[in-house]
Amino acid sequence: MKAKAPSRIALAVLACGGVLLALAVAEGAARLLPTPDLFATRMAAFRDAALEPDAELGWRAHPGARTTVGGVTYRFDAFGCRGAEPLAGDARARVLIAGDSMALGWGVPEAETFAGRLAAMHPEWQVRNAGMVGFNLGQSVARVAELLPKWRPQRILLTYFANDAEAAAATGADGLARSALWRLVKPPLWSLAARAGLLPDVTTYHADLNAPGSPGWQRVVAGMTQFAALCRQGQAQCTVALVPELQRQPYGLAAVHARVADLARGLGLGVVDLAPALADVPPRQLWVMPDDAHPNAEGHRRFAEALNSRLQTR
């Protein structure tokens, strides 16, 4: 009597089980390897050590958190701003910086960020850095709304980077970033997909994200409009700093910067375009790490000088 052949369902279950077992073995092997110094690894370590979930913002820095990631120390005050706790009774002019990881100064020592440099240039200012990794424009503006009545800054500097037009993520980082295997295979997979034309390059993605009439652009209009209203409400002098991506030379998002600048100026906001400050340097020379296109200390130095020049005239 012939044995009954396995059903297709049974074969599918066996195949899936085999794949899951293989992935589990590969994940275990990846975790036994030395921890790779990759962007996803550094970001996951930062998130685990410094961030906490938040019902309003999605996530925030844990008050008083302090951690060192990739050789860079991040410390946060009681308001979750990067830097030392402000002195009680300090009567100096209050300057608030808000935005995403560009404002935070990801990968750059605190004193070498543009926020730290502006504070050193202006001893008469109290500078608080409320930038946060992963924030989009709406989250950054919500952070301003939170801090405005608590700290009452006289000046507010809001950074805008092209991916700030994205919808808010569910978490502060790639949801798979906890997987050691994923951290190993994602960079080459993404590189191969981009080279094969399966993924748009970064500049094209950012241009499409900020295209007139797109959902991303609608989020930009709503965010900038809310920011301008908060500035009027708080009677603060407000400026939007347009932070360039570090991909192409000549710069590929000049049209996006011009569109955002026109929007901001039309709402009564000051604007500083930081792209010209980096135009004479090959973009990759300003990457904070070989796999991380955030600006390094030299990029932040140039940002600080450009901002200082413009802020002094306002």
Beta strands, then each sheet from edge to edge (+ up, - down):
strand 1: 51-54
strand 2: 58-61
strand 3: 66-69
strand 4: 72-75
strand 5: 93-98
strand 6: 125-129
strand 7: 155-160
strand 8: 237-242
strand 9: 270-273
strand 10: 287-289
strand 11: 292-295
sheet 1: 1+ 2-
sheet 2: 3+ 4-
sheet 3: 6+ 5+ 7+ 8+ 9+
sheet 4: 10+ 11-
end
